[in-house]
Amino acid sequence: MPLHVDAVPTAILLLAMVPLWLPVLLTRRRVPVDPAAAVRAQTRRATLILALLLGLVTLSPNGAFSYLTLGFALLWQALGTRVMGRGIAATLIGSALAAAVTAGALALQWPVLAFAASTVAIALRVGVFPLHSGIVALAERSPATLTQVFGATLVLVLEHLRFTDHIPFAYDVAPWLVRFGALVTLLPGLMALVQPDLRGYLRTATAMHGGMILAALGAAGRGHEAAALMVMLTTTFALGGLGLSIASLEARVGPVSLVARGGRVQAFPRLAAAFALFAAAGVAMPGTAGFIADDLMLHALWGESVGSTVMIILGAAALAIASLRAYAAAFLGPAVSSLAPDLNRRERTVTTALVVILVILGFIPGVLLTPADLFLNASDAP
C-alpha cells in the first residue's frame, strides 16, 4: 500500500496527537486528575499504538485501507474503556465497527453505504442524540479519556471529508442532516441551563457540540468541508480543555454544585482562567478557533436552512448562559480558602498547549483552512 505525505493530513495528525497524549501526561502524577487513570486506553504503550495506527490512516491515499486501519485504531481505543462501563465501551466499539463497514463499502464501491456508515461512526463518538448515552457517560466519568476520544475522532472526520462526503447522496441528504443536527444542538443547549452540577453541565455541553458537528457534516456535503473540520477542531480543544479543567477542580474540592456560589477564584486563579477561556471558546468567543468555526458554520447553514441556523444560534446562546452560570457558581461569591494548590506545572503545560492552539487558529485560521480547502477540493475532483 503506497503512502503519501500530504501537508493537511499531517497537520491534522499532529493536532490530534495533542489531545491523544494529554491523559498520559496528566496521569503521570502522584494524585491523578482523572480517576480512570489506570485504564489501558490511557497508558503510554496503548496510546503509542493508537498514534501509530492513526498515522497510517492519514498517510494512505486509499479510502478502504484508511478506514480499515481506522477501524482497528478505534477498536483498540474502545477496548481500553471497558472498565468504565459497558455502555461506553459498546458505543465506541459500535463506532469502530461502523468504520470497518465504511472500509468494506469503499472497497466494493458502494458510496452511499460508505457515507452512511462513516456518518454513524462519527455520530457515535461525538454524542449525537439519541446515540449520546455512551459519550455523555464518558464525559461524566473520565473527561481525560473523552479528550483522547475526540483526538481520534478528529482524524475520523478528516477521512470522512476525504473519501465519503463528495457524492450526490451526501448533497441530497445535506438539508436533513443540517435540520436534525440543529435540533439536537438546541435541545441539549436548553438542558444545560438547568443542570445541578458541573458534570451535568459538561454532559449537556458535550451533547450540544455533537449536534453542531452533525449539522456541519451535513453542510460539508454541499461543499463546506472547512466548516466541518473547524467545528470538530474547536470541539476537540475547547470541550476537551473544559473537561480537563472541571476534572482538575473536582480533584481538589470534590463534586461542584451549581446551586450556590463557590468563591474559589482567589484560591485557584489559574484554574478559573482556564475554565473561563475554554468555556468561552466553546461558545464562539472572538479571538479563538470557536469564533471562526461558528462563523464558517453559520454561513454554511444559512444557505441550507434559515430555521436550522436560528436553532444553532439559540443553542449556542443557551450554552453561553449556562457557562456563565457554571463559572459564577464554581468560582465567584464570598472567597473561600483551600489547602489544595492551583494548577501544577503539568496542568499548566496542558492548558497552555490547548489555549495556544485555540488562539492561533482564532487569529490566523488561514494557516490551516486555506491548505485544507485546496486539499479537500482536490479530493473531491475525481
Secondary structure, DSSP 8 states (H G I E B T S, - for coil): ------HHHHHHHHHHHHHHHHHHHHTSSSS-SSTTTTSGGGSHHHHHHHHHHHHHHHH---HHHHHHHHHHHHHHHHHTTGGG-HHHHHHHHHHHHHHHHHHHHHHTT-HHHHHHHHHHHHHHHHT-TTS-HHHHHHHHH-HHHHHHHHHHHHHHHHHHHHHTSSSHHHHHHHHHHHHHHHHHHHHHHHHGGG-SBHHHHHHHHHHHHHHHHHHHHHHHTTT-HHHHHHHHHHIIIIIHHHHHHHHHHHHHH-S-BSSS----TTT-HHHHHHHHHHHHHHTT-TTSHHHHHHHHHHHHHHTT-HHHHHHHHHHHHHHHHHHHHHHHHHH-SS----SS-SS-HHHHHHHHHHHHHHHHHHH-THHHHHHHHHHHHHHH--
